[in-house]
């Protein structure tokens, strides 16, 4: 790739209406910086613990229509200094609104509430706030609550009678990405018992992250982009996308390189997909990326009419008439171009895929071999990807990313200033596509404080890698 400048012009409001807020850096920068924020007051969170010496990393939203239950839950959560309650809601509508505004890591969801039930609220929150993990807090016995959790695609469950015993350990397992239930238990939290269309139970290790739900429920016109460096992460994500399509009775198109297909095929089969019959029935279409790509490239750029024509034919075949009205497409032709250094061609092809998703009402998922902690990726590529995608999957472990970014920001500006800075940046930042809250914070920081952003990004990458080694 050609070298590009890391300089980014700070984005600031009109100086006449600005409020000057000064933050002293306690990192290697050793100097004061001034950022200008608009005079419009910052929207207040339900609770922001700015006075704590160490900012908490886990934000929890409590949803229950009974004050006594909310009070009990508050009391239990208060024993953990690294957690804080970002808000409370007494019905499903309020829960959805607060989840969108407060971006919690964990939502503790009651099922029976006025205005909107927990079932509907959970489905909306999983779609609108994919990084939030929903835990069902049910009135019934544990087996019933567990079934409710499975049916609404929740990440965990606790019976109200067992709150004192199970709530904290359930959240611990959730944010630490350890399995729920007994150590040897294996079940698919996304598909109720008896409703799976294909074979073997899926390991919960492949279901614990918010991006799993995003890929499982990819909708027409969604255009999702994944950044990866680990081949296993790539395989996990692609198989999640493809297996869910088959389970939902959708057609799926995969356009891998031959090397990646050799890795994907055994994993699909291990997850219960009988690949040959699926291909024979037309539900699964596999096209070699290296063979398809030259068919529409002209003078080192994708030819729009050629590509759109070839893609339309492939989609029509995948639909098989009326057999598969919904179709998904994952491919890596854009990444093949990216790895060659043909950035303009890669982004031009992404623009065409974005048009394809809207014109043909299909879900599209693509993957790039990119380092999310690389300054050039943040400066140059992520803004461009925001122009032709709807969702970003920047890393494999969202909770680890959030802890890493929070830790890096505290080191850079100090624990108290970090909380104020995070609030103000996120309150004013309009993310170009759906992404985890911590990722949005990194991009917002780069908009107004690029030097600090470089320091925080590098340190976030180091902390993320250290945490991965410990796991």
GUTORTOR-454847 format. One line per 4 residues: number of its first residue (from 1); for each residue x, y, z of C-alpha. Coordinates in steps of 0.02 Angstrom, whole numbers, always signed. Layout:
NUM) X,Y,Z  ...
END
This chain:
1) +0,+0,+0  +60,+175,-34  +113,+275,+116  -10,+409,+166
5) -4,+549,+291  -71,+519,+465  -118,+701,+482  -302,+730,+512
9) -377,+902,+525  -461,+922,+695  -647,+940,+681  -711,+1075,+797
13) -864,+1186,+815  -875,+1373,+789  -748,+1456,+904  -871,+1594,+951
17) -987,+1463,+1027  -853,+1351,+1097  -815,+1302,+1274  -631,+1274,+1308
21) -598,+1117,+1410  -420,+1080,+1462  -352,+906,+1496  -178,+875,+1564
25) -92,+725,+1487  -13,+608,+1612  +69,+502,+1478  +226,+525,+1374
29) +153,+681,+1292  +187,+783,+1452  +97,+937,+1395  -72,+1022,+1401
33) -194,+1010,+1257  -348,+1114,+1226  -501,+1048,+1139  -645,+1153,+1083
37) -818,+1085,+1110  -981,+1170,+1064  -1076,+1269,+1192  -1226,+1156,+1169
41) -1239,+1059,+1330  -1185,+877,+1326  -1331,+754,+1345  -1323,+681,+1519
45) -1312,+495,+1551  -1423,+417,+1682  -1267,+391,+1786  -1085,+433,+1753
49) -960,+393,+1892  -835,+532,+1853  -772,+545,+2030  -704,+368,+2039
53) -518,+347,+2034  -531,+206,+1907  -665,+216,+1774  -773,+58,+1766
57) -768,-42,+1607  -936,-133,+1614  -1095,-31,+1590  -1258,-115,+1645
61) -1439,-69,+1606  -1572,-139,+1724  -1745,-169,+1649  -1889,-221,+1764
65) -2058,-145,+1803  -2042,-181,+1990  -1940,-58,+2092  -1906,-191,+2223
69) -1819,-301,+2095  -1718,-156,+2025  -1666,-108,+2201  -1612,-287,+2237
73) -1512,-296,+2076  -1431,-126,+2113  -1377,-190,+2283  -1296,-345,+2209
77) -1206,-249,+2071  -1140,-118,+2192  -1016,-245,+2259  -915,-234,+2097
81) -813,-74,+2080  -775,-107,+1896  -961,-112,+1851  -1084,+30,+1854
85) -1269,+50,+1819  -1284,+166,+1670  -1475,+168,+1678  -1639,+87,+1729
89) -1800,+58,+1634  -1973,+3,+1690  -2040,-56,+1522  -1981,-119,+1354
93) -2000,+45,+1259  -1896,+138,+1388  -1768,-3,+1383  -1746,+11,+1195
97) -1728,+201,+1203  -1600,+194,+1343  -1502,+51,+1264  -1482,+155,+1104
101) -1429,+309,+1202  -1322,+234,+1339  -1243,+89,+1239  -1230,-32,+1387
105) -1119,-186,+1384  -1250,-289,+1477  -1440,-275,+1484  -1532,-366,+1625
109) -1704,-393,+1547  -1868,-437,+1630  -1993,-526,+1517  -2164,-466,+1576
113) -2180,-276,+1573  -2306,-144,+1516  -2302,-56,+1346  -2175,-176,+1269
117) -2130,-351,+1326  -1953,-407,+1355  -1958,-523,+1204  -1986,-381,+1080
121) -1869,-262,+1171  -1729,-391,+1166  -1748,-418,+979  -1738,-231,+946
125) -1589,-206,+1061  -1494,-350,+982  -1519,-268,+813  -1490,-86,+862
129) -1355,-112,+996  -1266,-271,+941  -1126,-251,+1068  -1250,-263,+1213
133) -1269,-435,+1292  -1446,-470,+1354  -1474,-577,+1509  -1652,-634,+1542
137) -1709,-606,+1722  -1864,-716,+1734  -1997,-748,+1866  -2012,-933,+1825
141) -1909,-1084,+1871  -1734,-1095,+1793  -1782,-1218,+1656  -1921,-1103,+1595
145) -1809,-949,+1604  -1674,-1042,+1507  -1798,-1086,+1371  -1855,-905,+1362
149) -1675,-849,+1343  -1644,-971,+1201  -1803,-922,+1110  -1762,-736,+1108
153) -1576,-758,+1070  -1520,-691,+1239  -1342,-721,+1299  -1387,-785,+1472
157) -1524,-809,+1601  -1554,-796,+1789  -1713,-838,+1882  -1768,-701,+2003
161) -1770,-827,+2144  -1584,-860,+2110  -1524,-680,+2091  -1415,-680,+2246
165) -1331,-842,+2196  -1316,-827,+2007  -1323,-645,+1947  -1143,-592,+1976
169) -1068,-756,+1914  -1177,-748,+1758  -1115,-573,+1715  -936,-628,+1755
173) -951,-770,+1630  -1031,-655,+1503  -901,-517,+1504  -760,-643,+1523
177) -829,-748,+1378  -834,-909,+1476  -975,-1033,+1441  -1143,-1025,+1528
181) -1211,-1169,+1627  -1119,-1328,+1666  -943,-1343,+1599  -986,-1486,+1482
185) -1152,-1419,+1420  -1165,-1372,+1236  -1314,-1289,+1156  -1352,-1158,+1024
189) -1419,-1002,+1112  -1482,-935,+945  -1596,-1076,+888  -1727,-1161,+998
193) -1719,-1349,+1025  -1803,-1445,+885  -1798,-1300,+762  -1624,-1320,+692
197) -1625,-1377,+513  -1451,-1448,+515  -1355,-1561,+627  -1236,-1540,+767
201) -1245,-1416,+913  -1137,-1263,+884  -1004,-1224,+1015  -1051,-1076,+1122
205) -875,-1010,+1097  -938,-964,+922  -1092,-874,+990  -1034,-766,+1135
209) -986,-608,+1041  -1109,-473,+984  -1050,-494,+804  -1117,-672,+808
213) -1295,-607,+824  -1263,-475,+692  -1204,-605,+566  -1336,-731,+614
217) -1477,-607,+585  -1403,-512,+437  -1546,-427,+346  -1571,-373,+165
221) -1468,-215,+126  -1350,-247,+271  -1169,-226,+214  -1055,-288,+352
225) -866,-273,+352  -746,-374,+461  -565,-331,+500  -461,-483,+543
229) -283,-541,+566  -319,-714,+635  -378,-846,+510  -482,-931,+644
233) -579,-770,+673  -613,-761,+486  -675,-941,+482  -784,-917,+635
237) -868,-764,+562  -896,-832,+387  -966,-996,+452  -1080,-905,+573
241) -1148,-803,+427  -1168,-954,+312  -1236,-1081,+437  -1366,-957,+499
245) -1422,-926,+320  -1447,-1112,+292  -1538,-1131,+459  -1653,-987,+410
249) -1692,-1065,+241  -1596,-932,+145  -1482,-951,-4  -1299,-912,+27
253) -1160,-865,-95  -979,-887,-41  -838,-814,-146  -677,-869,-60
257) -503,-899,-124  -464,-1084,-145  -352,-1081,+9  -490,-1009,+118
261) -621,-1127,+47  -510,-1272,+99  -515,-1203,+276  -700,-1156,+275
265) -771,-1317,+206  -720,-1433,+350  -780,-1305,+477  -950,-1292,+390
269) -963,-1481,+393  -913,-1485,+576  -1057,-1365,+611  -1181,-1479,+526
273) -1185,-1419,+346  -1186,-1561,+220  -1092,-1461,+89  -1119,-1569,-67
277) -1309,-1586,-48  -1320,-1400,-4  -1230,-1358,-165  -1332,-1482,-265
281) -1495,-1407,-200  -1438,-1232,-247  -1447,-1166,-69  -1257,-1150,-62
285) -1162,-1072,-207  -972,-1070,-200  -872,-969,-328  -683,-953,-332
289) -634,-771,-300  -476,-779,-404  -572,-847,-553  -720,-728,-543
293) -619,-569,-517  -537,-559,-689  -707,-575,-772  -756,-396,-734
297) -589,-306,-708  -542,-183,-845  -385,-76,-839  -355,-120,-655
301) -529,-62,-602  -695,-155,-586  -810,-124,-735  -978,-81,-658
305) -1095,-152,-794  -994,-312,-807  -987,-340,-620  -1168,-297,-586
309) -1223,-411,-729  -1120,-559,-668  -1175,-532,-489  -1359,-519,-538
313) -1346,-686,-630  -1264,-767,-478  -1399,-700,-362  -1539,-758,-478
317) -1466,-933,-481  -1447,-933,-292  -1630,-885,-272  -1679,-1036,-377
321) -1841,-957,-433  -1943,-940,-274  -1856,-1072,-170  -1739,-952,-79
325) -1816,-779,-77  -1680,-715,+40  -1498,-724,-12  -1335,-682,+76
329) -1166,-654,-3  -994,-666,+78  -839,-640,-27  -659,-585,-22
333) -627,-516,-195  -613,-344,-114  -480,-413,+2  -386,-493,-141
337) -372,-320,-219  -328,-242,-52  -187,-366,-22  -119,-329,-196
341) -110,-145,-149  -251,-98,-269  -342,+9,-141  -442,+112,-267
345) -502,-45,-356  -548,-127,-190  -650,+22,-131  -729,+41,-304
349) -786,-140,-294  -855,-109,-119  -958,+34,-188  -1030,-85,-317
353) -1068,-215,-183  -1159,-82,-84  -1266,-44,-235  -1294,-230,-260
357) -1357,-252,-82  -1487,-116,-107  -1538,-156,-285  -1562,-343,-253
361) -1614,-336,-69  -1476,-453,-7  -1360,-454,+144  -1176,-436,+103
365) -1029,-477,+215  -846,-446,+171  -682,-471,+264  -519,-375,+256
369) -348,-427,+318  -322,-264,+415  -253,-219,+586  -381,-119,+684
373) -242,-43,+788  -146,+26,+638  -148,+216,+628  -157,+218,+438
377) -309,+104,+439  -395,+225,+558  -342,+379,+463  -372,+321,+286
381) -471,+160,+271  -606,+165,+405  -678,+331,+345  -685,+258,+170
385) -766,+97,+229  -894,+202,+319  -955,+265,+150  -1007,+95,+84
389) -1047,-15,+235  -1180,-22,+369  -1089,-117,+507  -908,-137,+564
393) -836,-289,+655  -665,-218,+705  -601,-356,+819  -650,-528,+881
397) -674,-483,+1065  -777,-326,+1097  -763,-331,+1287  -574,-345,+1276
401) -572,-198,+1155  -675,-92,+1275  -561,-132,+1421  -406,-97,+1316
405) -468,+71,+1252  -528,+124,+1425  -359,+78,+1500  -261,+166,+1365
409) -364,+325,+1381  -343,+326,+1570  -155,+310,+1549  -152,+452,+1422
413) -257,+584,+1510  -287,+519,+1686  -436,+424,+1758  -548,+574,+1796
417) -518,+669,+1634  -540,+508,+1536  -721,+495,+1589  -762,+675,+1544
421) -672,+662,+1379  -762,+500,+1333  -931,+577,+1371  -904,+733,+1269
425) -825,+647,+1120  -961,+516,+1103  -1100,+641,+1132  -1043,+740,+980
429) -980,+602,+866  -1089,+533,+727  -1016,+364,+680  -1021,+333,+492
433) -1079,+153,+520  -1134,+41,+663  -986,-10,+773  -941,-50,+953
437) -942,+99,+1070  -757,+86,+1108  -717,+87,+921  -822,+245,+900
441) -723,+323,+1042  -558,+290,+951  -623,+372,+792  -701,+519,+886
445) -536,+548,+975  -444,+552,+808  -563,+684,+742  -520,+811,+878
449) -355,+754,+956  -255,+657,+827  -93,+656,+928  -180,+586,+1080
453) -275,+465,+966  -111,+393,+900  -49,+364,+1077  -213,+287,+1136
457) -228,+178,+981  -53,+106,+999  -76,+73,+1184  -248,-3,+1154
461) -169,-124,+1032  -36,-172,+1159  -163,-199,+1298  -275,-299,+1182
465) -130,-412,+1133  -74,-435,+1314  -250,-483,+1366  -260,-607,+1222
469) -99,-691,+1278  -166,-708,+1455  -321,-794,+1390
END
